[in-house]
Amino acid sequence: MKILSRAEELTLLSVWRLGENAYGVPIRKHIIKMTEEDWSIGAIYVPLDRLTKWKFLRSIQGDPTSERGGRSKRFYRLTGDGYEALQRLKSIQNAMWESLPELGYNTLI
């Protein structure tokens, strides 16, 4: 199984968190809120496309809406493989952090 990049991890976690409202704009807003960094729309759709290709996400075409000029939204859902990838990454991160001293200026000297 692939080890996720940070962008892929944040994207999967955002899709999971947003549930039924997981489409491009809310995913981007959630990641920006959580990271306190600006993310371009491309920085969201590249991992979404990759994660869908790897079957960590599935996409569902919503109904067209008048607010979008008759265009439909593409919603995303976490798959079992996506959940397993997140669990594996969490286990790896926990193992890497285990037994390290607390972060602080004194630990760097």
Phi, psi and omega per residue, in radians:
M1 nan 2.563 -3.115
K2 -1.263 2.561 2.972
I3 -1.585 2.190 -3.058
L4 -1.254 2.556 2.960
S5 -1.324 2.943 3.117
R6 -1.094 -0.728 3.128
A7 -1.089 -0.701 3.113
E8 -1.159 -0.740 3.114
E9 -1.065 -0.865 -3.128
L10 -1.080 -0.645 3.123
T11 -1.156 -0.830 3.112
L12 -1.069 -0.774 3.141
L13 -1.097 -0.677 3.121
S14 -1.164 -0.749 3.097
V15 -1.055 -0.769 3.140
W16 -1.085 -0.815 -3.111
R17 -1.106 -0.739 -3.046
L18 -1.343 -0.342 3.099
G19 0.982 -2.125 -3.067
E20 -1.139 -0.316 -3.113
N21 -1.734 0.341 -3.063
A22 -1.469 1.605 2.962
Y23 -2.411 3.050 -2.933
G24 -0.792 -0.961 -3.044
V25 -1.121 -0.894 3.117
P26 -1.120 -0.590 3.092
I27 -1.078 -0.834 3.125
R28 -1.056 -0.806 -3.136
K29 -1.067 -0.712 -3.134
H30 -1.140 -0.777 3.137
I31 -1.132 -0.726 3.095
I32 -1.073 -0.777 3.132
K33 -1.061 -0.780 -3.054
M34 -1.293 -0.612 -3.086
T35 -1.650 -0.266 -3.053
E36 0.989 0.584 3.094
E37 -2.280 2.590 3.086
D38 -1.384 2.350 3.104
W39 -2.112 2.233 3.081
S40 -1.220 2.797 3.114
I41 -1.099 -0.578 3.089
G42 -1.135 -0.602 3.117
A43 -1.187 -0.266 3.078
I44 -1.626 -0.790 -3.030
Y45 -1.304 -0.493 3.093
V46 -1.083 -0.913 3.088
P47 -1.149 -0.603 3.091
L48 -1.032 -0.790 3.128
D49 -1.118 -0.761 -3.132
R50 -1.119 -0.798 -3.116
L51 -1.149 -0.578 3.066
T52 -1.200 -0.745 3.109
K53 -1.058 -0.691 3.135
W54 -1.368 -0.068 -3.132
K55 1.203 0.470 3.003
F56 -1.500 -0.348 3.040
L57 -2.294 2.692 2.924
R58 -2.111 2.577 -3.138
S59 -1.972 2.558 -3.105
I60 -2.290 2.231 3.103
Q61 -1.380 2.135 3.092
G62 -1.398 3.091 3.092
D63 -1.295 2.590 3.059
P64 -1.078 2.527 3.119
T65 -2.183 2.585 3.141
S66 -1.188 -0.559 3.131
E67 -1.112 -0.369 3.125
R68 -1.877 0.394 3.121
G69 1.139 0.563 3.131
G70 1.502 0.008 3.111
R71 -1.520 2.714 -3.138
S72 -1.798 2.768 3.082
K73 -1.611 2.627 3.031
R74 -1.810 1.991 3.133
F75 -1.651 2.643 -3.108
Y76 -2.137 2.551 3.104
R77 -2.332 2.457 3.068
L78 -1.249 2.372 3.082
T79 -1.725 3.038 3.062
G80 -1.048 -0.704 3.102
D81 -1.129 -0.646 3.100
G82 -1.140 -0.738 3.090
Y83 -1.075 -0.775 3.128
E84 -1.109 -0.668 3.104
A85 -1.106 -0.707 3.094
L86 -1.156 -0.746 3.120
Q87 -1.071 -0.747 3.132
R88 -1.112 -0.785 3.136
L89 -1.098 -0.714 3.110
K90 -1.082 -0.730 3.118
S91 -1.110 -0.733 3.114
I92 -1.107 -0.813 3.141
Q93 -1.080 -0.760 3.117
N94 -1.054 -0.749 3.125
A95 -1.127 -0.671 3.137
M96 -1.177 -0.635 -3.108
W97 -1.440 -0.353 -3.060
E98 -1.008 2.360 3.051
S99 1.209 0.173 3.033
L100 -1.476 2.624 3.090
P101 -1.170 2.797 3.074
E102 -1.040 2.486 3.096
L103 -1.215 2.397 3.096
G104 3.086 2.905 -3.092
Y105 -1.026 -0.699 -3.105
N106 -1.123 -0.436 -3.132
T107 -1.324 -0.238 -3.098
L108 -1.632 -0.224 -3.083
I109 -1.499 nan nan
